[in-house]
Structure formats: C-alpha cells, structure tokens
C-alpha cells in the first residue's frame, strides 16, 4: 500500500514510517499540519492515510480526513489518536480509528486488515483489537 502519514510529532511519524516500510508498504510522505497535508493530498498517490486528529495548527486532522475523501474517494482514511472523542460521529468518511498508544503487533494486524479492505472489500480477516471501525464501515464490512 501507498500510505500518507499526517502526524505532528516527528518522532512518532518517523517511527510509524519505519514500521510501515518494515511491513512492506510505501510511505508517500508525511505532514504535520493542514497546509502540508493538502499539498500531499493534491498529489493523490495514497491508498491509505493515517491521520492524527490534533496537529500543529490545532484540531485539523478531521478537516484533513475530509479533504482526502473529497480528493480521492478510493483512499481509505484511518485516524490515529489518543483523543477519539474528538472524531465526529460520522467519522467524516474515515474507516475508523487506531487508538494511541498502539502496539507494533496491533498496527501490523490493522494494516493487514486495511490492505484487504482496499484490495477486495470487505476484509476476510477479523477486525483487529486496536482498530475501531466507523459505523458506516462497520455496517459495510461486518456481516
């Protein structure tokens, strides 16, 4: 998968980039704020975007997710946050949320699940423990 990282904490973004590449995925870039994310979104290269809710310019991750979905309705968005209560009830079209702190095994399981969701929806795997699906995806991906 080609993955966009939207995370304002450089250490977390670099660690996430390493874990993604270690799992065989390509990181197409990472952004720390809405402006940087919009520049990367315009390139339209991501299959999946991992988006923190609270960025350097405020609680703009929700806006980033909305921009991604409008620019490329095939790209999946997953929030990665320690504050899931900041996500609107409709998840702005995002697949779900991975709660921070996450584990390496939990992240790898979520990536395998999401990769199936991109390639041949709905995923055949069980929803991993660390991933909470948005209501829309819960009804579409769960029998």
C-alpha positions as CSV (number, residue, x, y, z in Angstrom):
1,X,0.0,0.0,0.0
2,X,1.0,3.6,-0.5
3,X,0.5,5.4,2.8
4,X,0.3,9.1,3.8
5,X,1.2,9.9,7.4
6,X,-0.4,13.0,9.0
7,X,1.3,13.4,12.4
8,X,2.8,16.5,14.0
9,X,5.1,14.7,16.4
10,X,8.2,13.9,14.3
11,X,9.4,11.0,16.4
12,X,6.0,9.3,16.1
13,X,5.9,10.0,12.4
14,X,9.4,8.6,11.8
15,X,8.6,5.5,13.9
16,X,5.4,5.0,12.0
17,X,7.2,5.4,8.7
18,X,9.8,2.8,9.8
19,X,7.0,0.3,10.8
20,X,5.1,0.8,7.6
21,X,8.2,0.3,5.4
22,X,9.2,-2.7,7.5
23,X,5.8,-4.2,6.8
24,X,6.4,-3.7,3.0
25,X,4.4,-0.5,2.5
26,X,5.5,2.7,0.8
27,X,5.2,6.0,2.6
28,X,4.4,8.7,0.1
29,X,5.0,11.5,2.6
30,X,4.1,12.9,6.0
31,X,2.6,16.1,7.0
32,X,2.4,18.0,10.3
33,X,-0.4,20.4,9.6
34,X,-3.4,21.0,7.3
35,X,-1.4,23.0,4.7
36,X,1.3,20.3,4.3
37,X,-1.3,17.6,4.2
38,X,-3.2,19.5,1.4
39,X,0.0,19.7,-0.7
40,X,0.4,15.9,-0.4
41,X,-3.3,15.2,-1.0
42,X,-3.1,17.1,-4.3
43,X,-0.5,14.5,-5.5
44,X,-3.2,11.9,-4.9
45,X,-0.8,9.0,-4.5
46,X,-2.0,7.4,-1.3
47,X,-4.2,4.3,-0.9
48,X,-4.3,4.8,2.9
49,X,-3.9,7.9,5.1
50,X,-3.1,7.6,8.8
51,X,-4.2,10.9,10.3
52,X,-3.7,12.3,13.8
53,X,-6.6,14.5,15.0
54,X,-4.6,17.2,16.8
55,X,-1.9,18.7,14.5
56,X,0.4,21.7,14.9
57,X,-2.3,24.0,13.7
58,X,-5.0,22.7,16.0
59,X,-7.6,20.0,15.8
60,X,-7.4,19.9,12.0
61,X,-7.0,16.2,11.4
62,X,-10.8,15.9,10.9
63,X,-10.5,18.6,8.1
64,X,-7.6,16.7,6.6
65,X,-9.6,13.5,6.5
66,X,-12.5,15.3,4.8
67,X,-10.0,16.8,2.2
68,X,-8.6,13.3,1.5
69,X,-12.0,11.8,1.0
70,X,-13.1,14.6,-1.3
71,X,-9.9,14.4,-3.4
72,X,-9.8,10.6,-3.7
73,X,-12.8,8.7,-2.7
74,X,-10.9,5.4,-3.1
75,X,-8.3,6.3,-0.5
76,X,-9.0,5.0,3.0
77,X,-8.5,7.2,6.0
78,X,-7.8,5.9,9.5
79,X,-7.5,8.3,12.4
80,X,-4.6,7.6,14.9
81,X,-5.2,9.5,18.1
82,X,-5.2,9.4,21.8
83,X,-8.4,11.5,21.7
84,X,-11.0,9.5,19.8
85,X,-13.8,11.6,21.3
86,X,-12.7,14.5,19.0
87,X,-13.8,12.5,16.0
88,X,-17.3,13.3,14.7
89,X,-19.9,10.5,14.9
90,X,-19.8,10.1,11.1
91,X,-16.0,9.8,11.2
92,X,-16.0,12.2,8.1
93,X,-16.0,9.1,5.9
94,X,-12.9,7.6,7.6
95,X,-12.7,3.8,8.1
96,X,-12.1,4.0,11.8
97,X,-9.6,4.8,14.5
98,X,-6.4,3.2,15.9
99,X,-6.1,4.4,19.5
100,X,-2.7,5.7,20.7
101,X,-0.7,4.3,22.2
102,X,-0.7,1.4,19.7
103,X,1.4,-1.7,19.7
104,X,3.6,-2.9,16.8
105,X,1.6,-6.1,16.5
106,X,-1.7,-4.2,16.7
107,X,-0.6,-1.8,13.9
108,X,0.6,-4.7,11.7
109,X,-2.7,-6.5,12.2
110,X,-4.6,-3.3,11.4
111,X,-2.5,-2.8,8.2
112,X,-3.2,-6.4,7.0
113,X,-7.0,-5.9,7.6
114,X,-7.0,-2.5,5.8
115,X,-4.9,-3.9,2.9
116,X,-7.7,-6.5,2.4
117,X,-10.2,-3.7,2.6
118,X,-8.5,-1.9,-0.2
119,X,-7.8,-4.9,-2.4
120,X,-11.0,-6.9,-2.0
121,X,-13.6,-5.4,0.3
122,X,-14.9,-6.5,2.7
123,X,-11.8,-7.8,4.5
124,X,-11.9,-11.5,5.4
125,X,-9.9,-11.1,8.5
126,X,-11.4,-10.4,11.9
127,X,-11.3,-6.7,12.9
128,X,-8.0,-6.3,14.9
129,X,-8.3,-5.4,18.5
130,X,-6.6,-2.0,18.1
131,X,-8.8,-0.8,15.3
132,X,-12.3,0.6,15.9
133,X,-14.4,0.7,12.7
134,X,-16.6,3.8,12.0
135,X,-20.3,3.0,12.0
136,X,-20.5,3.2,8.2
137,X,-17.7,0.7,7.7
138,X,-19.0,-1.5,10.5
139,X,-22.2,-2.0,8.6
140,X,-20.4,-2.5,5.2
141,X,-17.5,-4.7,6.3
142,X,-19.2,-6.8,9.0
143,X,-21.8,-9.4,8.0
